[in-house]
């Protein structure tokens, strides 16, 4: 008899996880998401004054191949950005929802979503479309980051 995967098991639960983005320009995309979420660059490895100093010690093909950002409070997941050779061609199968309208409804929620959208556009975000409220869900604003990855203002 097989146990469903969603039932508790004897294996310790995962307490931390990382979200990884495939992208063309890891440092640029990491800076964007730091601004969106209020995240920061992780501490520089011991023995280096800056991330640039560390990066220069890598083989040329690995320089700039990844970047990361972390929640300064330690609560949110680490975001990791890795350079891949292929470009984005289809809709994301996974996306982030930036929770700016929690608890808000109607016009108040729309105003919060629009205000955050207005803050993110100068950073390089693109407004895609609004999913209006229905009988079940409140409004959500679908956007794209600087490399076209979809995310929601929720």
Secondary structure by P-SEA (a helix, b strand, c coil): cccccccccccccccbbbbbbbcccaaaaaaaaaaaccccccccccccccaaaaaaaccccccccccccccccccbbbbbbbbbcccccccccbbbbcccccccccaaaaaaaaaaaaaaccccccccccccccccccbbbbbccccbbbbbcc
